[in-house]
């Protein structure tokens, strides 16, 4: 039996239909020499600090930085996830070959590899690499299955990124919380969220410190169309008048133009007013938008 592991139940269903695995079981499909199961995204996660050392459970600055000698993974503490992982482990144990059908990308590779590592997969593993779920794309992908080792570097990159995120998140969050958090406030630090938050704060300051500037523009009407002179802003009326005088003696002609297709939205409202028969009167407003 060949075991296909997809990243989502919906993808597994599509694969099973095309592969002929039409018998539905709890957590997987079976048929035509295939078993097709799925994860729910991340079944596994990196271990928590207390999983390495008991005293790392407590947030103490003197314990920082927390960097385990070897990082480990564990199944998420969720009943549904644990049930699905136990099923996948049993299917892996009786499979002659596993086909990694995770999403084509670093994250998809990481998700599947962690599951296979935790399930102690010892059989050959192939990789289905497709970016479309059309019937043609899936069939073509199964014709061109690659050995999983071809994607070892992709997995290494995803694994390294996850560990880096862990080190930054755990240590940064604990450090800033202990030093600057007040009233038990947690100050979360993360590789993505922290710089994103910094961008938002910067933009907020720019808006708060915005000052109104008045300037003049040079415009003209040509063939019932308004044109604006594309020059640097004119902050004095004198410069604007000088610009007008200069342009008056110059011929105006269109030397190029560009056409673009676009969509324009329109909105309309409908009001439903109902009577008060039986004391159950109501008045409802409906809003519709279309593009």
Buried (B, 14 or more C-beta within 10 A) or exposed (E): EBBBBBBBBEBBBBBBBBBEBEEEEEBBBBBEEBBBBBBBBBBBBBBEBEBBEEEBEEBEEEBBEBEBEEBEBEBBEEEEBEEBBEBBBBBBEEBEEBBBBBBBEBBBBBBBBBBBEBBEBEBBBBBBBBEEBEEEEBEEBBEEBEEBEEBEEBBBBBBEBBBEBBBBBBBBBBBBBBEEBEEEEEBEBBBEEBEEEEEEEEEEEEEEEEEEEEEBEBEEEEEEEEEEEEEEEBEEEEBBEEBBEEEEEEEEEEEEEEEEEEEEEEEEEEEEEEEEEEEEEEEEEEEEEEE
